[in-house]
Amino acid sequence: QLQLVESGGGLVQPGGSLRLSCAASGFTLDSHAIAWFRQAPGKEREGVGWISESGGITNYADPVKGRFAISRDNAKNTAYLQMNSLKPGDTAVYYCAALTPLQSLATRLCQTTIWSSQAYTYWGQGTQVTVSS
C-alpha cells in the first residue's frame, strides 16, 4: 500500500521554527516529485514548496519564499519542510503530496502545474501547524 505520512507539526510561537517530515512507505520516493501544501480553516488548499525527484530543483510560493526550505533524503525515503520565521498566517494543516514518475518528469521540464493540488496522486493525512503566542 502506497502511503505518505507527515510528522513534526505542533504549536510554535511567532518567529519560531518547525521541521516537517514526509515519510513514504510502499514505494520509493526517488522517482517522485514532492510538494507541500497547506490548508487553513475556510481557505483553499495552497502549495508552498515543491522539489524535483533528485532534489536539484526547488520552487516556493511567494508567501513563504526566504522562510521555508524544502529538501529530501531519498536514501531515507523522506522529504522535509523546514519552516523558519513562522507567522500566525502560517497556521494550517500541512500536507505532503507526490506526483507519479511520469508527472514528475513533466514538471521537471515545466513547472506551471506544480501548485495544482489536483495534479497530485499521492497524499498524506496532514499535520497541524499552529503559530500563536
PyMOL commands that set and color helices and strands:
alter all, ss='L'
color gray80, all
select helices_A, chain A and resi 29-31+62-64+88-90+101-109+117-119
alter helices_A, ss='H'
color red, helices_A
select strands_A, chain A and resi 3-7+10-12+18-25+34-39+46-51+58-60+68-73+78-83+92-98+122-123+127-131
alter strands_A, ss='S'
color yellow, strands_A
deselect
rebuild
show_as cartoon
